[in-house]
Amino acid sequence: MNTSSQAERGRMRFELASGTLEVDVNTLDEDEAGNAVFFKKPEAEFPTQYLEVRDYFKQELERSACWINGDSARIGSWRLENRDGRLELVRYPPPSNEDMYIFHATLERKDSE
């Protein structure tokens, strides 16, 4: 378990550089909606290097469930983690013999959300 996060009855607390943040399933649902909006951006507004995976991630998120179990908060294949005092969603693909990439998205508060 990451010593900078604690799980307690469907909630997780992250000790971040910006302070303590508590996360529950509703928070994960909001993050999922935010990521879905990101992946629905028009092609011209989306980072070019990720265009080939955009539609796959968008569909994956639409089918994903949010849950907190033990020391893990997840949105489908994406795991919420404290990385260097910042909250990030990290996508861990299923094990494979092929080359794999681990994608991550740094989350920031905007207007107290």
Sequence and secondary structure as in RCSB ss.txt:
>XXXX:A:sequence
MNTSSQAERGRMRFELASGTLEVDVNTLDEDEAGNAVFFKKPEAEFPTQYLEVRDYFKQELERSACWINGDSARI
GSWRLENRDGRLELVRYPPPSNEDMYIFHATLERKDSE
>XXXX:A:secstr
  TTEEEETTEEEEEETTEEEEEEHHHHHHHHHHHHHHHTS GGGS GGGHHHHHHHHHHHHH  EEEETTEEEE
TTEEEEEETTEEEEEE     SS    EEEE   STT 
